Structures are given as C-alpha cells and as structure tokens.
C-alpha cells in the first residue's frame, strides 16, 4: 500500500512539473512611421533703421515685430524694414522643442571688421493658423549697438539656425 501511495505521489509531482514546463503567449507588434519634422523660413529678422549714438545701446525686437530702444535711437520717420523672423514648422501634431542660438554676429558690408551682436533670442509659436500640425514660429531678439557704431548695412549671409526636433 505504501508503494502505491509513493507511486501515485511521484506521478502527481511529475505531471504537475510537465504542465508548468511550457507556456506560451502571443505578442502583437507594430510600428508607426511619422512624417519627419520640417521647418521653413518665411520672413527674415529685420531691425530697421537705427541712429548711431554716443553711448552703447540696444534694440529689442519682440516676436510681434515691435522695436524697443534702450540707450539707442530708432528712426520713426524712416523706420526701414522692421519684422520679427517667421518660420513654419510642420510637425504632424507631435510635441517638439525649439533651439535658438545664444548669439549671432552681423558684419558691416563695407567694413567687415565692424560688427554688431544679436542675442537674447525669443520665440512664440502660433498654432492652428495654417492647418493642424503646422505652427508659425515668430522670432525676436536683441541687437547690441556700440557707441558711435559705423553707419552701413550690417548682415551675415550665413544666417542663424533655428532647430526643431521631436520630443
């Protein structure tokens, strides 16, 4: 009788071990390919006409295109071309980040040794203007002017980079 009990116990243990030795699950897989994020410039950054002064100063151009002078003078009678920069970002309604430079140098076209520095960049995304998944970035900055800045057109044909990337 004891032998039968041991045999039954042994068979019970073996069958449970075999039942737990193999198990399977079905896992689904998928991938979603999204459109690459894109950015295209539509308007350049233009600070307009500025009057050279005897002290250092700056002109802040807001993302709305409004100039504010600090220790410098702007020409109200002949403002010149004044515009915040604009770029269109196509992002398919995904979250993204924006990277602007810390500073950018403008060179006098007639005398490239004379420069002005742009810094304190700021950006305002305007959503839902064109279509869902497209934003307009408005970009402003501060132009730093030295005392007795030499007159002329200051520019930099390389332009500055505005980088967008998915989060």
Residue pairs with C-beta under 8 A, 6 or more apart in sequence:
34 92
34 94
34 166
35 90
35 92
37 89
37 90
37 91
37 92
37 94
37 96
37 164
37 165
37 166
38 89
38 90
39 87
39 88
39 89
39 90
39 137
39 162
39 163
39 164
40 87
40 88
41 85
41 86
41 87
41 162
42 86
42 87
42 88
42 136
43 83
43 84
43 85
43 86
44 83
44 85
45 61
45 83
45 84
45 85
45 118
45 139
45 140
45 141
46 80
46 81
46 82
46 83
47 59
47 61
47 67
47 82
47 143
48 67
48 74
48 75
48 79
48 80
48 81
48 82
49 74
49 75
49 78
49 79
49 80
50 59
50 72
50 73
50 74
50 75
50 143
50 145
50 149
51 72
51 73
51 74
51 75
52 145
52 148
52 149
52 150
52 151
53 71
53 72
53 73
53 145
53 147
53 148
54 147
54 148
55 71
55 147
56 71
56 144
56 145
56 146
56 147
57 69
57 70
57 71
57 72
57 73
57 144
57 145
58 69
58 70
58 71
58 72
58 142
58 143
58 144
58 145
59 67
59 68
59 69
59 70
59 72
59 74
59 142
59 143
59 145
60 67
60 68
60 70
60 120
60 140
60 141
60 142
60 143
61 67
61 82
61 84
61 140
61 141
61 142
61 143
62 68
62 84
62 122
62 140
63 84
63 122
63 123
63 124
63 138
63 139
63 140
64 84
64 124
64 138
64 140
65 82
65 83
65 84
65 138
65 140
67 74
67 79
67 82
72 145
84 138
84 139
84 140
85 137
85 138
85 139
85 140
85 162
86 136
86 137
86 138
86 139
87 136
87 137
87 139
87 162
88 130
88 134
88 135
88 136
88 137
89 96
89 125
89 134
89 135
89 136
89 137
89 164
90 133
90 134
91 133
91 134
91 135
91 164
91 166
92 133
93 132
93 133
94 166
94 167
95 166
95 167
96 164
96 165
96 166
96 167
97 164
97 165
97 167
98 123
98 125
98 137
98 162
98 163
98 164
99 161
99 162
99 163
99 164
99 165
100 121
100 122
100 123
100 139
100 160
100 162
101 121
101 160
101 161
102 119
102 121
103 117
103 118
103 119
104 117
104 118
104 119
104 141
104 156
104 160
105 115
105 116
105 117
105 118
105 156
106 115
106 116
106 117
106 118
106 143
106 154
106 155
106 156
107 114
107 115
107 154
107 155
107 156
108 114
108 115
108 150
108 152
108 153
108 154
109 152
109 153
109 154
109 155
110 152
110 153
111 150
111 152
114 149
114 150
114 152
114 154
115 154
116 143
116 144
116 145
116 146
116 149
116 154
117 143
117 144
118 141
118 142
118 143
118 144
118 160
119 141
119 142
119 144
120 141
120 142
121 139
121 140
121 141
122 139
122 140
122 141
123 137
123 138
123 139
123 140
123 162
124 137
124 138
125 135
125 136
125 137
125 138
126 135
126 136
126 137
126 138
127 135
129 135
129 136
130 136
137 162
137 164
139 162
